[in-house]
Amino acid sequence: MTRTNATLLLLSAVALAGVVWVGARSTTAAAPLVPDAIALHLHAVEQPAGTDARAPSFSPKGVMIAFEAWRDGAPQVLVSLMGHAAPTDHPVAVPLRGQAPDAAVRQPVWHPEPKLFVTGAAEAGERLWFVAPGPGHDAVPLLSAELAPGLQSDAQVCSSGLTLLWLSEVGVQRWQRGRDEQPVTVLAGADLHGLSAAARCDRVLTARGEQVVMAPIGEGETTVLSEAGRGVVFVGDQPVWFERAGEAWQLRLGEAGAILADDVALPPSERPGVAEDGDWVLWSRPDGGGLIWAYHLPDQREVVLDTSLEQVGDLDVAQGFGQTWLAVTGRAKDSLHDGLFVVQLTEALGPPASESP
């Protein structure tokens, strides 16, 4: 997280009634599990039959959306153009130059231009590839040397487009165009999970077990922010994480760990989504069904969004066409596979409290 790289208006206190769209079908929204949850109107993104969607990633300005489509344990990356109301075209697969058409491709992450980085399988092992999405465009190898062993997840591109970060079996890796001939280990560790980069691209945030760790991308000292945290993400240049406090959880901000909210709905999924202006943090829960929790930092308010999916998976947030978009994967009722859905959050949400009559 894109990511999300992820301006939203303050949620209205009045839940919206209506219809939830799943593909071409529509059904009346079920009563939300949380009484004050706001019902969202989801639009399904086209994907190949029999595939499961994962890892959605909006391009800068929300013009395109990329995602993984998995079938029988093998992924491919698809890209679809966005419109003012929903994706507007058939998704296009990203092929790898010189590789078989069915070569595994995963983990899409956007460059600011926008172009797309993907992780692709090759005879020498997994490498990072680079592509300008479009008909007839295939991905070319980005690095001439094999990556550090065990490329895993959470690849991110800094806003300048010159620095790429990702998690591997040996820790947090960095590659800077024009500077690094080989990937550089920013933070060593085989048990790291979750990765987020500061807006200035000078620090990364990750978790080691239950420790929340902040490390410099260049020179400097590594800082342990918490001994009992998870769900790490940078909001601009401020680290945000969830910290266990007895039987409850707290949402914390900054190196001093200022408490933003007590008793928030946790545990969260792997990594929260963040609105591009940093006003909102959104997350799902493994046991939360189709619900998404959102916290508005300026007004310190938590709200719940109801997708009517059986279970929410991955999510991403972006700005595009004057709207704030949410992409979410999950399984619609009566479906055998996980789909990708998008929704305009600004259409569903009311004005900020400061602007209300």
SVG drawing of the C-alpha trace seen along z (x, -y; Angstrom):
<svg xmlns="http://www.w3.org/2000/svg" viewBox="-33 -25 59 51">
<polyline fill="none" stroke="black" stroke-width="0.4" points="0.0,0.0 -0.4,-0.9 0.4,-2.2 -1.5,-4.3 -0.6,-4.9 -4.4,-6.0 -9.1,-13.3 -11.8,-11.7 -14.7,-13.6 -15.8,-12.8 -18.4,-10.1 -22.0,-11.0 -23.5,-9.6 -26.5,-8.4 -26.1,-5.0 -27.2,-4.8 -29.8,-2.3 -29.7,-0.9 -28.5,1.7 -25.2,3.6 -24.0,4.3 -22.2,7.6 -21.4,8.0 -24.5,7.5 -26.8,8.6 -28.1,6.5 -29.6,7.5 -31.0,5.5 -28.3,4.9 -28.5,7.2 -28.9,5.7 -25.3,4.7 -23.7,6.6 -22.9,3.3 -26.1,1.2 -24.4,-2.1 -22.5,-0.6 -22.7,-2.4 -23.7,-0.2 -21.5,-0.5 -22.5,-0.1 -19.9,2.2 -19.1,2.5 -17.4,5.8 -14.3,5.6 -14.2,8.1 -11.8,11.0 -11.2,14.4 -13.8,17.1 -12.6,19.4 -9.9,17.0 -9.5,15.4 -8.6,11.7 -6.0,10.4 -3.7,7.5 -5.5,4.6 -3.3,1.6 -4.6,-1.8 -2.3,-3.7 -1.4,-7.3 -4.5,-9.5 -6.7,-6.4 -6.6,-6.1 -6.0,-2.3 -6.2,0.6 -3.9,3.7 -4.6,6.9 -3.6,10.5 -5.9,13.2 -5.0,16.7 -6.0,20.0 -4.8,23.4 -2.0,21.7 -0.6,19.7 -1.1,15.9 -1.2,13.4 -1.4,9.6 -4.3,7.9 -4.8,4.2 -8.1,2.4 -8.8,-1.3 -11.0,-3.2 -13.8,-5.5 -15.9,-8.0 -18.2,-5.3 -16.4,-2.0 -13.7,-0.2 -14.5,-0.7 -12.8,2.0 -11.7,5.7 -8.6,6.3 -5.4,6.9 -2.8,9.4 0.8,8.3 3.1,10.7 6.8,11.2 9.1,10.7 10.8,13.9 8.8,16.0 6.0,18.5 2.5,17.0 1.5,18.8 4.6,17.6 3.6,16.7 3.3,12.9 2.3,11.3 2.6,8.3 1.8,5.2 3.0,1.9 2.9,-1.4 5.6,-3.8 4.6,-7.5 4.8,-7.9 2.6,-5.7 4.3,-2.4 4.0,0.9 6.5,3.1 5.6,6.8 7.3,9.8 7.7,12.5 9.0,16.0 11.9,16.8 14.3,19.7 16.8,18.0 14.2,17.4 11.9,14.6 12.9,11.1 11.3,7.6 10.0,6.6 8.9,3.2 6.1,2.3 4.1,-0.5 0.6,1.2 -1.2,1.2 -2.0,3.5 1.2,5.0 3.3,4.0 5.2,6.7 7.3,6.4 11.1,6.3 13.5,7.3 14.3,4.4 17.4,5.8 20.3,7.4 21.2,9.5 19.1,12.0 17.3,10.6 18.1,11.6 16.7,15.0 13.0,15.4 11.3,12.3 8.1,12.2 5.8,9.2 4.9,5.6 7.0,4.0 6.7,0.3 7.9,-2.6 8.8,-5.9 7.2,-9.1 10.3,-10.0 10.1,-6.7 13.8,-6.1 13.7,-3.9 12.1,-0.4 11.6,1.4 10.4,4.9 10.4,7.7 12.5,10.9 13.6,13.8 16.7,11.8 14.8,8.6 13.8,5.3 15.6,4.8 16.2,1.5 17.1,0.8 17.7,-2.8 18.0,-3.5 21.3,-4.9 22.8,-4.2 22.5,-0.5 24.0,2.2 22.6,4.9 19.7,4.8 20.8,3.5 19.5,4.8 18.0,1.9 16.9,4.1 17.9,7.7 15.5,10.3 13.7,13.4 10.6,12.8 9.5,9.4 5.9,8.8 4.2,5.7 6.2,2.9 5.4,-0.8 7.6,-3.7 7.5,-7.3 6.4,-10.0 10.0,-11.4 11.3,-7.8 13.8,-8.2 12.4,-5.5 10.5,-2.2 8.1,-0.7 7.7,3.0 6.9,5.5 9.2,8.2 7.0,10.5 5.0,8.1 7.6,5.4 6.9,2.3 10.3,1.3 11.2,-1.9 14.5,-1.8 16.3,-4.4 16.5,-3.7 20.0,-5.3 22.2,-6.0 20.8,-6.1 19.6,-4.1 16.7,-1.5 14.0,-2.4 11.6,0.0 8.3,-1.9 6.3,0.8 6.8,4.3 3.1,5.3 2.0,3.9 0.8,4.9 -0.8,3.4 2.0,0.9 1.6,-1.9 3.0,-5.4 0.5,-8.2 2.6,-10.8 5.8,-10.9 4.1,-9.7 4.2,-6.0 0.8,-4.6 0.2,-1.2 -2.2,0.8 -0.9,1.6 -2.3,4.1 -3.3,2.6 -4.4,5.5 -7.5,7.0 -8.0,3.9 -6.2,2.3 -5.2,-1.3 -4.5,-3.2 -1.2,-5.1 0.6,-7.8 4.1,-9.1 7.4,-8.1 6.0,-9.1 3.1,-6.7 0.3,-9.3 -3.0,-7.5 -5.5,-8.3 -8.2,-5.9 -8.8,-3.4 -10.5,0.0 -10.5,0.0 -11.9,2.9 -9.0,5.3 -7.1,7.5 -6.6,6.0 -5.6,7.8 -2.0,7.6 -1.8,4.0 -4.2,1.1 -5.1,-1.1 -4.4,-4.9 -6.1,-7.7 -3.6,-9.7 -4.0,-12.8 -3.4,-10.8 -6.8,-11.7 -8.1,-8.1 -6.8,-4.8 -8.9,-1.7 -8.6,1.9 -10.5,5.2 -10.4,8.0 -10.0,11.8 -13.2,12.3 -15.0,9.2 -17.0,10.7 -17.8,8.0 -17.0,5.1 -14.3,2.5 -13.2,0.2 -12.2,-3.4 -10.6,-6.0 -10.6,-9.7 -7.4,-11.1 -8.3,-14.9 -11.6,-14.3 -10.6,-11.2 -13.6,-9.2 -14.0,-5.5 -16.8,-4.3 -17.7,-1.0 -18.4,-0.3 -20.5,2.7 -19.6,4.3 -22.1,7.2 -19.3,9.6 -18.9,12.8 -15.3,11.8 -13.1,8.8 -9.6,9.6 -7.2,7.0 -7.9,3.3 -6.5,0.2 -7.5,-3.5 -6.8,-6.2 -8.0,-9.5 -9.2,-9.6 -11.7,-11.6 -12.4,-13.9 -13.5,-10.9 -12.0,-8.8 -12.0,-5.1 -11.8,-2.0 -10.9,1.3 -11.5,4.5 -11.3,8.2 -13.7,10.7 -16.3,13.4 -19.8,12.4 -22.6,14.5 -23.2,17.6 -19.9,17.2 -17.1,19.9 -14.3,17.4 -12.9,14.1 -13.7,11.1 -12.4,7.6 -14.8,4.7 -14.6,0.9 -16.7,-1.8 -16.6,-5.6 -16.4,-6.5 -17.0,-10.2 -20.4,-9.3 -21.4,-7.3 -20.1,-9.6 -21.5,-12.9 -19.7,-16.2 -17.2,-16.7 -18.7,-17.6 -17.2,-21.0 -19.2,-21.6 -22.5,-20.1 -25.4,-22.5"/>
</svg>
